[in-house]
Amino acid sequence: MADTAPQPNKRKRELDAEEAEAPSTEGKEAGVGNGTSTPVRLPFSGFRVKKVLRESARDKIIFLHGKVNEASGDGDGEDAIVILEKTPFQVDHVAQLLKGSPELQLQFSNDIYSTYHLFPPRQLSDVKTTVVYPATEKHLQKYLHRDLRLVRETGDDYRNVTLPHLESQSLSVQLDDLYLIAICHRRDIKSLRDLTPEHLPLLRNILQEGQEAILQRYQVAGDRLRVYLHYLPSYYHLHVHFTALGFEAPGAGVERAHLLAEVIENLEQDPEHYGRRTLTFALRADDPLLALLQEAQRS
């Protein structure tokens, strides 16, 4: 049986990692770093926005590249990255937003419906701010938005292009952006492409026992779960993702996620389904694999 374990959200892990890289002021001022309200200052002066590296209206987050310390006479200043993220509502405090006479600005009104901009009090309007300073070119590239391209990979493309490329790389073993995953003990199954009818007992076992374990531990029934594999996966050791249907998990889109129940059915009907089928997935525009596949498909 595969191991099932909770995993943190990918974006949260990225931001937590950046917080670890940010200059620490612990010990310089009382209370810093322990969640108290002691006022602190940013580790630089000024911030002139040079570029919006990335933004997401859905996640309410923006990544800014700026120049700092320009007034200090230090040449052209230094590079810094500031990540601004609107924090989630705290259920215990949300009622305070509507107490008394909140400051409102009417946006729209029609019969019984009206929309406002509400300006919350200071203690309820915090913005999580992550600072990377000084920022290197590597940091800038990490957060820069990348265009994506859809590619269609045939079975021959996988054997002749993708697999040799993957084997030439140092394959990542970092866990994915999932809420729960089941990791197969077998190490000879890298991805969806390796699956054959030989693996059907394993796949059925992961689906059934994974759902039963989640029901027992979290009281979430199987018909409220999205159970799927990624292709391309984030790391090449067979693993299955379990997420609640209401959770908008990254990577759950049609160009990457393959429902486990349908994978099982496809293998039952065609033993060579995943060895021969053309699979569509997205790659970053600067991914070397994209160029290799495009070149192979032109020839």
Backbone bond lengths (Angstrom), bond angles and torsions (degrees), N, CA, C in turn:
res aa  C-N    CA-C-N  psi(-1)  N-CA   C-N-CA  omega(-1)  CA-C   N-CA-C  phi
1 M - - - 1.467 - - 1.526 109.42 -
2 A 1.290 116.50 143.79 1.456 120.86 177.47 1.517 110.21 -75.32
3 D 1.328 115.85 158.85 1.456 121.44 175.93 1.514 109.11 -86.90
4 T 1.342 117.04 136.67 1.457 121.67 176.73 1.510 108.32 -111.04
5 A 1.326 116.39 128.27 1.461 119.44 -176.27 1.506 110.31 -145.08
6 P 1.365 118.29 142.86 1.457 120.41 177.05 1.509 110.18 -71.66
7 Q 1.345 115.82 142.77 1.450 121.01 179.22 1.513 109.60 -126.19
8 P 1.344 119.14 143.70 1.454 121.61 178.59 1.510 111.19 -72.20
9 N 1.333 115.38 156.86 1.449 121.59 175.76 1.517 110.21 -60.90
10 K 1.332 116.79 139.04 1.469 121.10 -174.96 1.521 111.45 -59.81
11 R 1.349 116.06 -47.43 1.451 118.47 -177.56 1.520 110.76 -62.49
12 K 1.345 117.36 -37.43 1.452 120.58 178.01 1.517 110.29 -63.63
13 R 1.370 117.36 -41.47 1.454 119.58 179.25 1.514 110.86 -62.98
14 E 1.353 117.07 -40.08 1.455 119.89 -179.90 1.522 110.73 -62.64
15 L 1.338 115.87 -45.04 1.452 119.16 -178.18 1.516 110.96 -68.62
16 D 1.344 117.13 -38.91 1.456 119.61 177.05 1.516 110.84 -61.43
17 A 1.336 116.23 -38.67 1.458 119.69 178.89 1.517 110.58 -64.58
18 E 1.340 116.35 -39.91 1.454 119.15 179.39 1.517 111.14 -68.31
19 E 1.340 117.11 -34.21 1.452 119.20 176.70 1.520 110.51 -61.97
20 A 1.335 115.68 -36.62 1.460 119.38 179.03 1.515 110.83 -66.74
21 E 1.351 117.84 -29.88 1.452 121.49 -179.50 1.523 112.17 -82.38
22 A 1.330 116.76 -22.90 1.455 120.11 -176.72 1.522 110.33 -65.46
23 P 1.350 117.68 147.01 1.461 120.49 179.93 1.515 111.05 -57.27
24 S 1.314 116.53 132.53 1.459 120.90 -179.07 1.513 109.76 -91.48
25 T 1.329 115.46 136.55 1.463 119.87 175.26 1.513 110.81 -107.51
26 E 1.330 117.29 13.04 1.458 121.18 -178.72 1.519 109.83 -61.36
27 G 1.305 115.71 131.48 1.451 120.68 179.12 1.512 112.72 93.70
28 K 1.343 117.75 -16.24 1.453 120.23 -179.83 1.522 111.21 -85.59
29 E 1.349 115.94 -31.70 1.451 120.08 178.13 1.517 108.07 -137.94
30 A 1.302 116.35 143.48 1.456 120.46 -177.39 1.511 110.50 -61.68
31 G 1.317 115.40 136.01 1.455 120.63 173.39 1.503 114.81 85.05
32 V 1.336 120.04 -9.08 1.452 121.45 -177.09 1.517 109.79 -70.27
33 G 1.329 116.07 133.60 1.454 120.72 175.87 1.513 114.00 91.68
34 N 1.343 118.31 -3.89 1.461 118.32 -179.32 1.521 112.20 -116.42
35 G 1.341 116.87 18.19 1.453 119.97 174.26 1.518 114.40 82.11
36 T 1.333 119.11 8.93 1.458 119.97 178.08 1.517 109.73 -80.71
37 S 1.326 116.41 173.64 1.462 120.94 -175.57 1.519 112.50 -93.82
38 T 1.323 118.23 15.69 1.458 120.64 179.46 1.527 110.18 -59.58
39 P 1.334 118.78 125.19 1.469 120.39 -179.07 1.526 111.03 -63.64
40 V 1.319 116.35 141.27 1.463 122.02 176.14 1.521 107.83 -135.16
41 R 1.323 115.25 167.85 1.456 121.02 178.30 1.520 109.92 -114.67
42 L 1.316 115.45 154.47 1.456 119.72 172.47 1.527 109.01 -64.52
43 P 1.322 118.23 152.62 1.470 121.04 -175.10 1.525 113.55 -79.68
44 F 1.335 117.27 20.53 1.464 121.20 178.26 1.521 107.79 -153.19
45 S 1.329 116.31 171.20 1.462 120.60 177.02 1.521 109.32 -112.72
46 G 1.326 115.20 137.05 1.454 120.27 179.64 1.519 111.96 69.95
47 F 1.324 115.58 158.82 1.469 120.64 173.60 1.518 107.07 -157.01
48 R 1.324 115.96 105.67 1.465 121.24 177.76 1.522 108.23 -101.02
49 V 1.333 115.87 116.31 1.464 120.24 -177.17 1.524 109.92 -67.58
50 K 1.325 116.06 123.32 1.456 121.63 174.93 1.524 111.60 -96.94
51 K 1.339 115.22 -36.80 1.459 117.97 -174.58 1.517 110.42 -161.54
52 V 1.322 115.70 142.94 1.461 121.07 168.43 1.525 106.59 -86.67
53 L 1.322 116.12 110.40 1.460 120.33 -176.80 1.522 111.67 -72.02
54 R 1.329 114.96 -40.37 1.461 119.77 -177.48 1.516 108.36 -165.53
55 E 1.321 116.93 151.59 1.461 120.41 174.90 1.515 109.21 -151.52
56 S 1.318 115.44 155.75 1.458 121.16 179.02 1.516 108.71 -142.75
57 A 1.341 115.72 113.88 1.461 119.47 176.90 1.520 110.51 -66.70
58 R 1.338 116.93 -34.81 1.468 120.43 -179.50 1.520 111.03 -65.04
59 D 1.335 116.44 -45.91 1.461 120.25 -177.67 1.520 112.70 -88.04
60 K 1.338 116.97 -5.43 1.472 122.03 178.76 1.526 110.83 55.58
61 I 1.335 114.45 54.42 1.457 120.36 -177.47 1.521 108.85 -142.38
62 I 1.337 116.08 146.96 1.455 120.95 177.85 1.526 108.82 -141.17
63 F 1.333 116.18 140.59 1.460 123.40 -179.06 1.529 107.60 -112.43
64 L 1.323 117.48 119.66 1.459 122.28 -175.07 1.525 111.21 -115.70
65 H 1.331 115.87 135.00 1.466 121.86 170.51 1.517 107.08 -102.60
66 G 1.331 116.59 127.24 1.449 119.65 -178.86 1.515 112.81 -139.33
67 K 1.319 114.60 165.04 1.459 122.09 173.60 1.523 108.44 -101.34
68 V 1.339 115.93 135.72 1.460 120.90 -177.79 1.524 109.31 -128.79
69 N 1.328 115.05 166.69 1.474 122.75 177.73 1.524 112.27 57.67
70 E 1.323 117.56 29.56 1.469 119.73 -179.01 1.519 111.67 -72.26
71 A 1.335 116.96 -27.49 1.465 120.11 -177.90 1.519 112.57 -81.26
72 S 1.335 116.96 -5.95 1.467 120.03 -176.31 1.515 112.68 -84.31
73 G 1.344 116.83 -1.86 1.454 119.90 -179.16 1.509 113.34 80.88
74 D 1.333 116.50 12.57 1.464 121.06 -178.38 1.530 110.16 -88.77
75 G 1.325 116.33 64.88 1.460 121.05 177.73 1.513 111.66 61.11
76 D 1.333 116.00 -127.94 1.463 121.83 -179.12 1.518 112.57 -89.85
77 G 1.309 117.40 14.01 1.446 119.95 -177.12 1.515 111.39 82.68
78 E 1.318 115.88 -173.24 1.463 121.87 -178.11 1.522 110.04 -122.66
79 D 1.333 115.00 158.79 1.462 120.34 178.94 1.526 110.87 -87.12
80 A 1.315 115.15 142.15 1.463 121.42 174.93 1.522 108.30 -145.19
81 I 1.315 115.15 153.13 1.462 121.79 173.92 1.521 107.62 -118.50
82 V 1.318 115.99 132.00 1.463 121.38 175.25 1.525 107.68 -122.35
83 I 1.327 115.42 127.59 1.462 122.27 179.67 1.524 107.67 -109.92
84 L 1.318 116.17 118.43 1.462 121.67 -179.47 1.522 109.24 -108.44
85 E 1.319 115.90 126.36 1.461 120.85 -176.99 1.521 109.81 -135.52
86 K 1.329 116.32 123.41 1.458 119.64 176.14 1.522 108.96 -69.31
87 T 1.304 115.87 130.67 1.462 120.36 -175.22 1.528 110.91 -80.87
88 P 1.336 117.52 152.16 1.470 120.66 178.80 1.525 111.24 -65.87
89 F 1.327 115.44 158.86 1.454 120.03 174.52 1.520 110.04 -65.69
90 Q 1.318 116.30 140.42 1.453 122.26 172.56 1.531 107.47 -95.66
91 V 1.320 116.08 114.58 1.463 120.69 -173.59 1.526 111.56 -55.76
92 D 1.325 116.72 -37.34 1.466 120.07 -177.42 1.523 112.55 -67.41
93 H 1.352 116.91 -21.45 1.463 119.81 -174.31 1.521 113.59 -112.56
94 V 1.330 117.46 -7.57 1.457 119.25 -169.91 1.525 112.41 -64.34
95 A 1.329 118.15 -29.07 1.466 120.19 -179.80 1.523 111.68 -63.03
96 Q 1.346 116.68 -24.99 1.465 120.07 -179.82 1.528 111.88 -65.28
97 L 1.333 116.93 -22.12 1.461 120.05 -179.65 1.526 111.87 -63.54
98 L 1.334 116.99 -27.53 1.460 120.98 -173.80 1.519 112.93 -109.38
99 K 1.325 116.98 6.91 1.459 119.89 179.43 1.526 110.66 -71.63
100 G 1.317 115.70 148.11 1.454 120.40 175.90 1.513 111.59 63.21
101 S 1.321 116.17 -129.96 1.466 122.26 -179.75 1.523 108.68 -121.93
102 P 1.338 117.45 85.89 1.467 119.61 -177.92 1.527 111.19 -64.03
103 E 1.317 115.82 151.03 1.465 120.85 178.50 1.524 108.93 -75.15
104 L 1.333 116.32 119.89 1.460 121.75 -175.15 1.520 110.95 -127.46
105 Q 1.335 115.09 152.73 1.462 121.76 173.09 1.523 107.16 -131.82
106 L 1.331 116.28 117.46 1.459 120.82 -175.70 1.524 110.62 -69.33
107 Q 1.341 115.71 130.14 1.458 121.67 177.09 1.526 112.30 -106.66
108 F 1.336 115.70 -35.18 1.460 119.55 -174.43 1.520 109.00 -160.64
109 S 1.334 116.48 141.91 1.458 120.60 176.97 1.522 109.02 -145.81
110 N 1.343 115.82 130.78 1.462 121.01 179.77 1.519 108.20 -153.96
111 D 1.336 115.70 105.67 1.460 121.52 -179.88 1.530 109.40 57.69
112 I 1.338 118.05 -119.97 1.465 120.19 -176.37 1.530 112.27 -85.06
113 Y 1.330 117.67 -5.46 1.463 120.72 -176.44 1.524 110.67 -102.65
114 S 1.309 115.82 137.19 1.465 120.49 174.34 1.523 109.08 -148.89
115 T 1.322 115.29 147.81 1.462 122.03 -179.37 1.518 108.82 -125.72
116 Y 1.338 115.90 135.71 1.456 121.69 -177.50 1.530 110.23 -130.09
117 H 1.303 115.23 159.54 1.448 121.37 159.82 1.524 106.33 -95.79
118 L 1.319 116.35 123.22 1.455 121.72 179.15 1.520 108.39 -104.74
119 F 1.329 116.33 129.64 1.453 121.15 -179.56 1.528 108.41 -103.54
120 P 1.333 116.66 103.39 1.467 120.16 -172.99 1.519 111.90 -73.12
121 P 1.329 116.30 160.08 1.463 119.27 174.63 1.523 110.36 -64.56
122 R 1.311 115.82 160.85 1.465 121.99 -172.64 1.523 112.61 -53.94
123 Q 1.330 117.28 -41.62 1.463 119.67 -175.32 1.517 113.07 -71.10
124 L 1.346 117.66 -10.16 1.463 121.03 179.98 1.531 112.21 -115.38
125 S 1.320 117.34 12.83 1.468 120.16 -174.98 1.523 112.31 -122.61
126 D 1.332 116.80 28.48 1.455 119.18 -176.54 1.526 111.37 -71.37
127 V 1.311 115.71 151.28 1.462 123.80 176.65 1.524 107.45 -123.06
128 K 1.320 116.31 121.73 1.463 119.30 177.73 1.522 108.37 -64.72
129 T 1.324 116.32 127.40 1.460 121.62 -175.08 1.520 109.38 -125.48
130 T 1.320 116.00 116.25 1.460 121.80 178.74 1.521 108.63 -108.43
131 V 1.324 116.45 130.99 1.463 121.85 -175.99 1.523 109.97 -115.59
132 V 1.323 116.15 132.00 1.463 121.99 171.24 1.525 106.31 -116.09
133 Y 1.328 116.62 107.06 1.465 120.78 -175.19 1.527 110.12 -152.48
134 P 1.333 117.13 131.06 1.468 126.62 -6.96 1.523 110.62 -72.80
135 A 1.321 116.68 145.15 1.466 121.68 -177.55 1.522 110.02 -96.02
136 T 1.313 116.14 135.41 1.458 121.84 178.05 1.525 109.94 -96.17
137 E 1.315 116.18 172.75 1.466 120.56 176.54 1.525 110.68 -60.94
138 K 1.324 116.34 -33.51 1.469 120.24 178.14 1.524 110.65 -62.36
139 H 1.334 117.00 -41.25 1.465 120.30 177.64 1.528 110.53 -64.16
140 L 1.332 116.31 -43.32 1.464 120.02 -178.62 1.523 110.84 -61.66
141 Q 1.326 116.65 -42.81 1.455 120.17 179.95 1.526 111.44 -67.28
142 K 1.333 116.11 -33.40 1.462 120.20 -179.46 1.521 111.78 -61.07
143 Y 1.337 116.52 -39.96 1.458 119.87 -174.80 1.523 113.73 -97.39
144 L 1.316 117.94 -4.51 1.458 121.11 -177.67 1.526 110.85 -69.52
145 H 1.328 115.91 135.51 1.467 120.37 176.89 1.520 110.16 -63.70
146 R 1.325 116.51 135.44 1.460 121.64 178.59 1.521 109.76 -117.95
147 D 1.317 115.80 134.37 1.456 119.55 173.88 1.523 109.49 -67.55
148 L 1.335 115.66 149.43 1.458 121.52 178.46 1.517 109.97 -111.12
149 R 1.320 116.14 153.26 1.457 122.35 176.31 1.528 108.64 -131.26
150 L 1.334 116.51 136.95 1.461 120.29 174.61 1.521 109.33 -85.92
151 V 1.320 116.12 134.74 1.463 120.98 175.28 1.518 108.63 -126.99
152 R 1.333 115.70 152.19 1.462 121.58 175.92 1.520 107.40 -113.53
153 E 1.322 115.07 117.25 1.458 121.87 -174.61 1.526 109.40 -105.95
154 T 1.332 116.92 117.64 1.460 120.72 176.14 1.524 109.43 -80.16
155 G 1.328 115.77 171.21 1.458 119.31 175.77 1.518 111.70 -59.65
156 D 1.346 116.76 -40.47 1.464 120.36 177.84 1.526 111.08 -65.35
157 D 1.349 116.84 -39.49 1.466 120.03 177.05 1.527 110.26 -58.22
158 Y 1.333 115.79 -42.72 1.463 119.11 -179.06 1.526 110.64 -61.93
159 R 1.327 116.67 -48.30 1.469 119.86 -176.47 1.527 112.40 -69.36
160 N 1.345 116.92 -36.81 1.466 120.24 -172.45 1.524 114.22 -94.35
161 V 1.347 117.05 -23.48 1.469 119.68 -174.51 1.526 111.66 -121.81
162 T 1.344 116.24 -60.54 1.466 119.74 -172.60 1.522 112.10 -64.12
163 L 1.334 117.55 -51.30 1.461 120.17 -176.67 1.528 112.20 -61.52
164 P 1.354 119.81 -47.50 1.477 118.13 176.24 1.529 112.62 -59.68
165 H 1.343 116.53 -37.29 1.468 119.26 178.69 1.523 110.86 -64.35
166 L 1.338 116.79 -44.67 1.462 120.35 -179.56 1.520 110.93 -63.45
167 E 1.322 116.30 -40.89 1.462 119.82 -178.65 1.523 111.93 -68.42
168 S 1.335 116.87 -21.58 1.464 120.00 178.86 1.522 112.27 -84.38
169 Q 1.336 115.96 -10.77 1.455 120.74 -178.61 1.519 110.42 -97.82
170 S 1.326 114.85 165.33 1.458 120.35 170.50 1.515 106.63 -86.73
171 L 1.338 116.77 99.95 1.457 120.66 -172.41 1.522 111.16 -67.37
172 S 1.317 114.76 133.88 1.457 120.11 -178.72 1.516 111.22 -71.40
173 V 1.320 116.09 139.82 1.461 120.12 173.90 1.524 110.60 -114.92
174 Q 1.341 116.98 16.82 1.451 119.28 177.14 1.521 109.35 -73.03
175 L 1.317 115.95 144.46 1.451 120.10 -179.86 1.514 110.40 -71.78
176 D 1.299 114.84 157.76 1.453 121.76 -171.58 1.519 110.75 -85.12
177 D 1.336 113.50 -168.86 1.450 121.36 -171.57 1.523 111.46 -93.55
178 L 1.313 116.98 39.12 1.445 120.21 -169.09 1.504 114.20 -105.07
179 Y 1.323 113.13 157.36 1.462 121.08 174.89 1.526 109.86 -74.87
180 L 1.323 117.10 -50.85 1.465 121.91 175.60 1.522 108.74 -135.67
181 I 1.317 116.55 141.68 1.457 119.27 174.22 1.521 109.52 -135.30
182 A 1.324 114.76 153.65 1.462 121.66 171.80 1.519 106.83 -113.84
183 I 1.323 116.73 124.01 1.462 121.92 -176.98 1.520 108.99 -107.46
184 C 1.315 115.75 125.07 1.460 121.53 -178.82 1.528 110.15 -73.57
185 H 1.339 116.71 138.35 1.464 119.98 177.98 1.529 111.71 -68.89
186 R 1.317 117.24 -30.98 1.462 120.32 -179.41 1.523 110.20 -66.99
187 R 1.327 115.97 136.23 1.455 120.46 -177.93 1.526 113.17 -103.92
188 D 1.334 116.91 2.34 1.462 119.63 -177.22 1.526 112.48 -94.72
189 I 1.338 117.57 3.70 1.466 120.99 178.59 1.527 107.26 -112.10
190 K 1.313 116.53 106.23 1.461 120.41 -175.10 1.522 112.67 -82.78
191 S 1.341 116.36 -39.87 1.458 118.62 -173.03 1.520 110.15 -161.53
192 L 1.313 114.85 -175.32 1.459 123.05 177.49 1.526 111.65 -52.32
193 R 1.318 117.04 -36.29 1.465 121.78 -176.73 1.531 112.79 -62.81
194 D 1.314 118.24 -24.02 1.461 121.30 -176.97 1.525 113.15 -87.22
195 L 1.331 117.94 -7.36 1.462 120.42 -172.20 1.526 111.97 -76.04
196 T 1.330 115.02 135.43 1.464 123.66 177.27 1.528 107.88 -135.93
197 P 1.339 118.40 174.64 1.471 119.72 177.28 1.527 113.50 -57.11
198 E 1.331 117.88 -22.98 1.469 120.43 176.39 1.526 111.33 -57.08
199 H 1.338 116.22 -28.87 1.462 120.46 -174.71 1.527 113.06 -92.92
200 L 1.330 117.84 0.95 1.465 119.70 -177.19 1.531 113.16 -59.36
201 P 1.344 120.23 -44.20 1.474 118.23 177.48 1.528 112.46 -58.49
202 L 1.329 116.64 -39.75 1.462 120.59 178.33 1.525 110.91 -63.43
203 L 1.329 117.00 -46.42 1.462 120.85 -177.66 1.526 111.53 -65.62
204 R 1.331 116.35 -42.01 1.473 119.10 177.97 1.526 110.25 -63.36
205 N 1.323 116.16 -38.33 1.463 120.95 179.69 1.528 111.25 -64.35
206 I 1.337 116.28 -43.91 1.466 120.24 178.45 1.525 110.38 -60.99
207 L 1.337 116.52 -44.97 1.462 120.32 -178.35 1.526 111.21 -63.78
208 Q 1.323 116.83 -50.22 1.465 120.41 -175.41 1.526 111.93 -69.22
209 E 1.330 116.62 -52.07 1.463 118.81 -176.08 1.525 112.03 -71.31
210 G 1.332 116.74 -31.24 1.457 119.18 175.88 1.519 111.41 -63.35
211 Q 1.326 116.60 -46.03 1.464 120.45 178.79 1.525 111.14 -63.93
212 E 1.337 116.85 -40.77 1.463 119.86 -179.74 1.528 111.16 -65.98
213 A 1.333 116.93 -40.67 1.464 120.27 -179.86 1.525 111.07 -65.31
214 I 1.337 116.59 -40.43 1.464 120.44 179.80 1.526 110.82 -68.46
215 L 1.335 116.79 -38.68 1.465 119.82 176.91 1.522 110.65 -61.85
216 Q 1.323 116.30 -43.45 1.460 120.34 -177.70 1.522 111.75 -68.31
217 R 1.328 116.55 -40.78 1.463 119.31 -174.23 1.522 113.38 -87.49
218 Y 1.343 116.98 -38.29 1.463 120.24 -173.53 1.530 113.44 -114.43
219 Q 1.336 117.56 -3.10 1.466 122.55 -178.53 1.533 111.88 57.91
220 V 1.323 116.10 38.76 1.465 121.82 175.80 1.527 107.61 -114.45
221 A 1.332 116.49 116.89 1.463 121.12 -176.06 1.525 111.53 -74.92
222 G 1.332 115.42 161.10 1.454 120.93 -176.75 1.513 114.24 -60.01
223 D 1.344 117.99 -31.75 1.462 119.51 -179.43 1.522 112.41 -78.30
224 R 1.330 116.56 2.49 1.467 121.16 174.36 1.526 111.17 -111.99
225 L 1.341 115.64 13.75 1.464 120.62 -177.86 1.523 110.99 -116.03
226 R 1.311 115.13 146.71 1.458 123.09 169.37 1.527 105.95 -106.48
227 V 1.340 116.86 115.96 1.471 121.89 -175.05 1.524 107.62 -118.51
228 Y 1.319 117.68 118.29 1.461 118.93 -170.37 1.523 112.07 -156.43
229 L 1.337 114.20 166.81 1.457 122.73 172.96 1.525 108.22 -113.92
230 H 1.322 115.91 151.33 1.459 121.02 173.78 1.526 110.60 -93.79
231 Y 1.337 115.13 143.28 1.461 119.95 165.88 1.531 107.16 -145.05
232 L 1.313 116.86 120.61 1.457 129.04 -4.05 1.531 110.68 -66.63
233 P 1.334 117.13 145.31 1.464 119.18 177.62 1.522 111.18 -80.45
234 S 1.321 115.87 167.27 1.464 120.71 177.51 1.521 111.47 -79.19
235 Y 1.320 117.12 -27.06 1.462 121.31 174.64 1.521 107.67 -148.34
236 Y 1.317 115.20 150.70 1.467 120.69 -166.75 1.519 111.95 -97.88
237 H 1.315 114.27 69.01 1.465 125.04 172.41 1.521 103.60 -149.65
238 L 1.320 117.20 119.17 1.461 120.69 -169.35 1.525 111.97 -50.42
239 H 1.324 115.68 126.81 1.458 121.67 176.87 1.521 108.44 -148.13
240 V 1.321 115.34 152.89 1.460 122.38 -175.85 1.521 108.63 -123.30
241 H 1.328 115.84 137.17 1.459 122.25 -177.81 1.525 110.95 -96.33
242 F 1.322 116.24 135.86 1.461 123.23 174.79 1.529 107.61 -122.07
243 T 1.329 117.77 115.85 1.462 120.17 176.82 1.518 109.68 -133.03
244 A 1.320 115.81 151.12 1.462 120.40 174.22 1.523 108.86 -67.52
245 L 1.333 116.35 142.87 1.461 120.24 -178.43 1.523 112.03 -57.61
246 G 1.323 116.94 -32.36 1.457 119.86 -178.27 1.513 114.17 -79.50
247 F 1.336 117.33 -6.67 1.467 121.18 -178.89 1.522 109.51 -92.66
248 E 1.337 116.66 120.75 1.465 120.96 -179.57 1.523 109.10 -80.92
249 A 1.313 115.49 79.19 1.462 120.56 -175.24 1.523 110.76 -74.93
250 P 1.333 118.05 134.22 1.461 119.83 172.78 1.524 110.03 -59.18
251 G 1.320 116.67 141.77 1.455 120.02 178.15 1.514 114.40 83.76
252 A 1.336 118.05 9.12 1.462 120.52 -179.47 1.524 112.14 -94.46
253 G 1.331 117.72 9.44 1.455 121.55 -178.93 1.520 112.73 -76.29
254 V 1.334 115.58 167.31 1.466 120.79 -174.06 1.523 112.79 -66.50
255 E 1.341 117.67 -22.40 1.461 118.86 -177.76 1.524 112.65 -83.34
256 R 1.345 117.20 0.50 1.463 118.36 -179.28 1.522 113.95 -137.66
257 A 1.320 118.79 -33.10 1.462 121.72 -172.93 1.527 111.41 -92.12
258 H 1.341 116.00 136.89 1.464 122.92 177.55 1.527 107.56 -126.08
259 L 1.331 116.71 113.52 1.461 121.11 -176.51 1.524 110.43 -60.73
260 L 1.328 116.03 132.43 1.460 120.68 -175.79 1.524 111.71 -61.27
261 A 1.323 118.23 -39.99 1.466 120.45 179.95 1.526 110.86 -60.41
262 E 1.336 117.01 -37.43 1.460 120.31 179.33 1.525 111.19 -75.92
263 V 1.331 117.24 -32.48 1.463 120.47 174.65 1.526 109.61 -60.69
264 I 1.327 116.30 -44.99 1.467 121.02 178.83 1.528 110.45 -60.80
265 E 1.322 116.80 -46.42 1.465 120.40 -178.99 1.528 111.50 -64.52
266 N 1.331 117.20 -39.93 1.468 120.31 178.77 1.528 111.35 -61.14
267 L 1.331 117.16 -41.04 1.462 120.72 179.69 1.524 111.53 -70.72
268 E 1.318 116.86 -32.36 1.467 120.21 176.78 1.527 110.95 -65.29
269 Q 1.331 116.49 -35.36 1.458 120.78 -176.67 1.525 112.96 -86.98
270 D 1.338 116.90 -30.75 1.468 120.73 -177.75 1.525 108.65 -143.58
271 P 1.322 118.39 105.62 1.468 121.26 -176.90 1.531 113.87 -57.78
272 E 1.336 117.92 -26.95 1.465 120.78 -177.42 1.524 112.13 -106.25
273 H 1.317 116.65 21.21 1.467 121.10 -174.04 1.527 112.18 -53.32
274 Y 1.331 117.47 -52.67 1.463 119.62 -173.74 1.526 112.91 -84.26
275 G 1.310 117.25 -10.70 1.456 119.59 172.01 1.515 112.34 -80.74
276 R 1.351 116.86 -24.57 1.466 120.69 -174.76 1.522 113.80 -112.28
277 R 1.314 117.19 -25.53 1.460 120.08 -171.35 1.527 111.60 -67.17
278 T 1.343 115.99 143.10 1.459 121.05 171.56 1.525 108.39 -79.64
279 L 1.321 116.71 125.83 1.464 122.34 -178.55 1.527 109.62 -112.42
280 T 1.314 115.84 138.94 1.463 121.78 179.37 1.521 109.32 -105.28
281 F 1.331 116.42 134.70 1.462 120.50 176.42 1.518 108.94 -153.19
282 A 1.325 116.09 166.78 1.461 121.78 -177.85 1.523 110.15 -102.57
283 L 1.330 115.27 140.61 1.460 122.09 174.44 1.523 108.92 -128.36
284 R 1.322 116.29 149.78 1.458 119.62 174.06 1.518 109.50 -64.85
285 A 1.325 115.27 147.87 1.460 120.15 -175.39 1.522 112.52 -60.57
286 D 1.345 117.52 -25.18 1.466 120.27 -178.93 1.526 112.59 -100.24
287 D 1.336 117.77 11.14 1.469 120.52 179.58 1.527 109.31 -73.84
288 P 1.334 118.85 127.21 1.476 120.48 179.85 1.522 113.00 -57.55
289 L 1.332 117.44 -31.46 1.463 119.98 -179.54 1.524 111.03 -63.99
290 L 1.334 117.93 -34.58 1.458 120.80 178.88 1.524 110.41 -59.91
291 A 1.327 116.88 -46.53 1.466 120.55 179.90 1.526 111.05 -64.11
292 L 1.334 117.37 -39.24 1.462 120.67 179.85 1.528 111.36 -64.36
293 L 1.333 116.83 -43.63 1.465 120.34 179.74 1.527 111.25 -67.46
294 Q 1.323 116.53 -42.15 1.463 119.31 179.71 1.525 111.09 -63.14
295 E 1.326 116.92 -40.20 1.459 120.83 178.93 1.526 110.74 -65.71
296 A 1.345 116.77 -42.46 1.464 120.33 179.97 1.518 111.29 -64.28
297 Q 1.331 117.08 -35.99 1.457 120.44 -177.41 1.527 112.27 -79.30
298 R 1.334 117.64 -18.38 1.467 120.66 175.41 1.526 111.58 -80.21
299 S 1.338 115.93 -27.40 1.468 119.52 -174.63 1.525 111.74 -85.54
